[in-house]
Amino acid sequence: MKKYIAEVIGTAALVFFGCGSVTFAGMGDLLGSSTPFAPLAVIAISMAFGLTLAAMAYGVGPVSGCHVNPAVSVGVWVAGRLSTADLVGYIISQCIGAIIGAGVLYLILSGHQGGWDLAKSGLGQNGWSEYSTTSAFIAEFVGTFFFLVVILGATSEKGVTPVAGVAIGVALLVIHINLIRVTGTSVNPARSLGPALFVGGKALAQLWLFIVAPIAGAVAAGALFRAKVIEP
């Protein structure tokens, strides 16, 4: 059970600190604006997700590998590095962790004495409106594909190094910088699930894309490594 508990903790941390960077600082409003601070908001949020993942890679990585993402677990499974039983256990643990992380974030924000409106401010949920559904799907697919290429390469027998966690965190940071204005950047079904369950409405209606696209991208990357097309 240790690895499943580690996945719960790691995923909860990613959702809490990542989505918290959007909500606590009110950066969600800046993302859709043309103010000079908008680019800074993108960088700050991207760093929150990337650095949290890098930190948890060293915190829970030795126990579970720090997947903290169903798409990552699926990709690792397709690559032949994870059992089917663990795949199921990891995904369930990650979803539970994401809900806990979003729930704690919701509890803190709801205690704001100046008043906090969930419908208006959100919970750092994913979604798209300015781009088409096709664009959003491609963005999530491609982002997850390259993310898994980095993860599977950095954690392979010949590629693993003491700084693998940093490389993976930096990869997530860069993916966020590029895609955050398209979908809010998910590349992680659990990260999208947690906030969507609390926010509901559009976030819940669009959740399917943040499950299907990342998993499809992960399967594609995992298949390349399983076939040893790009594995070291």
C-alpha positions as CSV (number, residue, x, y, z in Angstrom):
1,M,0.0,0.0,0.0
2,K,3.0,2.3,0.4
3,K,3.2,3.2,-3.3
4,Y,-0.5,3.8,-3.5
5,I,-0.4,6.2,-0.5
6,A,2.6,7.9,-2.1
7,E,0.6,8.5,-5.3
8,V,-2.3,9.9,-3.3
9,I,0.0,12.4,-1.5
10,G,2.0,13.3,-4.7
11,T,-1.1,13.9,-6.7
12,A,-2.8,15.9,-4.0
13,A,0.3,18.1,-3.7
14,L,0.4,18.7,-7.5
15,V,-3.3,19.8,-7.6
16,F,-3.1,21.8,-4.4
17,F,0.0,23.8,-5.2
18,G,-0.5,23.9,-9.0
19,C,-4.1,25.0,-9.0
20,G,-3.5,27.0,-5.9
21,S,-1.1,29.2,-7.8
22,V,-4.0,30.1,-10.1
23,T,-6.5,30.8,-7.3
24,F,-4.7,32.2,-4.3
25,A,-2.9,34.9,-6.3
26,G,-5.9,35.6,-8.6
27,M,-3.8,34.7,-11.6
28,G,-6.7,33.1,-13.4
29,D,-8.1,36.6,-14.2
30,L,-4.7,37.7,-15.6
31,L,-4.5,34.7,-18.0
32,G,-7.3,36.0,-20.1
33,S,-6.2,39.7,-20.0
34,S,-3.8,41.8,-22.1
35,T,-2.2,43.4,-19.1
36,P,1.6,43.4,-18.8
37,F,1.3,41.0,-16.0
38,A,-0.3,38.2,-18.0
39,P,3.0,36.7,-19.2
40,L,4.2,36.7,-15.6
41,A,1.1,34.8,-14.6
42,V,1.8,32.1,-17.1
43,I,5.3,31.7,-15.9
44,A,4.4,31.7,-12.3
45,I,1.7,29.0,-12.7
46,S,3.9,26.9,-14.9
47,M,6.7,27.0,-12.3
48,A,4.3,26.0,-9.6
49,F,3.3,22.9,-11.5
50,G,6.8,22.0,-12.7
51,L,8.6,22.7,-9.4
52,T,6.0,20.8,-7.4
53,L,6.3,17.8,-9.6
54,A,10.1,18.0,-9.4
55,A,10.0,18.2,-5.6
56,M,7.5,15.3,-5.3
57,A,9.7,13.2,-7.6
58,Y,12.3,13.2,-4.8
59,G,9.7,13.0,-2.0
60,V,7.6,10.1,-3.2
61,G,9.5,9.0,-6.3
62,P,11.6,6.4,-4.4
63,V,8.4,4.8,-3.2
64,S,6.1,4.8,-6.2
65,G,8.0,6.4,-9.1
66,C,5.9,9.6,-8.6
67,H,3.6,9.1,-11.6
68,V,0.9,11.3,-9.9
69,N,-0.9,11.2,-13.3
70,P,-3.0,8.4,-14.9
71,A,-1.6,9.2,-18.3
72,V,1.9,8.6,-17.1
73,S,0.9,5.3,-15.5
74,V,-0.8,4.2,-18.7
75,G,2.3,5.2,-20.7
76,V,4.6,3.3,-18.4
77,W,2.2,0.3,-18.5
78,V,2.2,0.3,-22.3
79,A,6.0,0.5,-22.3
80,G,6.0,-2.7,-20.3
81,R,7.3,-1.2,-17.0
82,L,4.1,-1.5,-14.8
83,S,1.8,-4.4,-14.0
84,T,-1.9,-4.2,-14.8
85,A,-2.7,-4.5,-11.1
86,D,-0.5,-1.6,-10.2
87,L,-1.9,0.4,-13.1
88,V,-5.4,0.1,-11.7
89,G,-4.2,0.9,-8.2
90,Y,-2.2,3.9,-9.3
91,I,-5.1,5.4,-11.3
92,I,-7.5,5.0,-8.4
93,S,-4.9,6.5,-6.0
94,Q,-4.2,9.4,-8.3
95,C,-7.9,10.3,-8.7
96,I,-8.4,10.1,-4.9
97,G,-5.3,12.4,-4.4
98,A,-6.5,14.9,-7.0
99,I,-9.9,15.1,-5.3
100,I,-8.3,15.6,-1.9
101,G,-6.0,18.3,-3.2
102,A,-8.9,20.1,-4.9
103,G,-11.0,19.7,-1.8
104,V,-8.4,21.2,0.6
105,L,-8.0,24.1,-1.8
106,Y,-11.7,24.6,-1.9
107,L,-12.0,24.5,1.9
108,I,-9.3,27.2,2.3
109,L,-10.6,29.5,-0.4
110,S,-14.2,29.2,0.9
111,G,-13.0,30.7,4.1
112,H,-11.9,34.0,2.5
113,Q,-13.5,36.7,4.6
114,G,-13.8,39.1,1.7
115,G,-16.0,36.5,-0.1
116,W,-14.9,34.0,-2.7
117,D,-17.1,33.0,-5.6
118,L,-16.4,29.5,-6.9
119,A,-18.4,30.1,-10.1
120,K,-16.5,33.3,-10.8
121,S,-13.0,32.5,-9.6
122,G,-13.0,28.8,-10.3
123,L,-10.5,26.3,-8.8
124,G,-7.8,26.2,-11.5
125,Q,-9.9,23.9,-13.6
126,N,-9.1,23.0,-17.2
127,G,-11.2,24.0,-20.2
128,W,-11.1,25.7,-23.6
129,S,-13.2,28.4,-25.3
130,E,-10.9,30.6,-27.5
131,Y,-9.7,27.5,-29.4
132,S,-11.6,24.8,-31.1
133,T,-12.2,21.4,-29.6
134,T,-9.8,19.9,-32.3
135,S,-7.1,22.4,-31.3
136,A,-7.6,21.6,-27.6
137,F,-7.4,17.9,-28.3
138,I,-4.2,18.1,-30.4
139,A,-2.6,20.4,-27.7
140,E,-3.3,17.9,-24.9
141,F,-2.3,14.9,-27.1
142,V,1.0,16.4,-28.2
143,G,1.9,17.9,-24.8
144,T,1.3,14.5,-23.1
145,F,3.2,12.6,-25.8
146,F,6.4,14.7,-25.4
147,F,6.0,14.7,-21.6
148,L,6.0,10.8,-21.6
149,V,8.9,10.8,-24.0
150,V,10.9,12.7,-21.4
151,I,9.6,10.6,-18.5
152,L,10.2,7.2,-20.2
153,G,13.7,8.3,-21.4
154,A,14.8,9.8,-18.1
155,T,13.7,6.8,-16.1
156,S,15.0,4.1,-18.5
157,E,17.9,1.9,-17.4
158,K,20.4,3.8,-19.4
159,G,18.8,7.3,-19.0
160,V,18.1,7.5,-15.3
161,T,20.3,10.0,-13.4
162,P,20.0,11.8,-10.0
163,V,18.6,14.8,-11.9
164,A,15.8,12.9,-13.7
165,G,13.2,14.5,-11.4
166,V,14.4,18.0,-12.4
167,A,14.2,17.1,-16.1
168,I,10.7,15.9,-15.7
169,G,9.6,18.9,-13.7
170,V,11.2,21.3,-16.3
171,A,9.4,19.4,-19.1
172,L,6.0,20.0,-17.3
173,L,7.0,23.6,-16.8
174,V,7.7,24.2,-20.5
175,I,4.5,22.3,-21.6
176,H,2.5,24.7,-19.3
177,I,4.1,27.8,-20.7
178,N,3.2,26.7,-24.2
179,L,-0.3,25.3,-23.7
180,I,-1.8,27.1,-20.7
181,R,-3.7,29.6,-22.9
182,V,-5.2,26.8,-25.0
183,T,-6.6,24.5,-22.3
184,G,-5.1,25.6,-19.0
185,T,-2.8,22.7,-19.5
186,S,-3.7,19.3,-18.1
187,V,-1.7,16.4,-19.6
188,N,-3.0,14.7,-16.5
189,P,-6.6,13.3,-16.2
190,A,-6.5,13.3,-12.4
191,R,-5.4,17.0,-12.3
192,S,-8.4,17.9,-14.4
193,L,-10.8,15.6,-12.5
194,G,-10.3,17.0,-9.0
195,P,-11.2,20.7,-9.7
196,A,-13.9,19.8,-12.2
197,L,-15.9,17.8,-9.6
198,F,-16.1,20.9,-7.4
199,V,-16.7,23.5,-10.1
200,G,-19.1,21.4,-12.2
201,G,-20.8,22.9,-15.2
202,K,-18.5,23.5,-18.2
203,A,-15.4,22.1,-16.5
204,L,-17.2,18.8,-16.0
205,A,-18.7,18.8,-19.5
206,Q,-15.3,19.2,-21.0
207,L,-13.6,16.7,-18.7
208,W,-13.8,14.0,-21.3
209,L,-11.1,15.6,-23.5
210,F,-8.7,15.9,-20.6
211,I,-9.1,12.1,-20.1
212,V,-9.0,10.9,-23.7
213,A,-6.4,13.1,-25.2
214,P,-3.7,12.7,-22.5
215,I,-4.2,9.0,-22.4
216,A,-4.0,8.7,-26.2
217,G,-0.7,10.7,-26.2
218,A,0.7,8.5,-23.4
219,V,-0.2,5.3,-25.3
220,A,1.5,6.6,-28.4
221,A,4.7,7.4,-26.5
222,G,4.6,4.2,-24.5
223,A,4.2,2.1,-27.7
224,L,7.3,3.7,-29.2
225,F,9.3,2.7,-26.1
226,R,7.8,-0.8,-26.0
227,A,8.8,-1.3,-29.6
228,K,12.2,0.1,-28.7
229,V,12.0,2.7,-31.5
230,I,13.5,5.4,-29.3
231,E,14.4,3.6,-26.1
232,P,18.1,3.9,-25.2
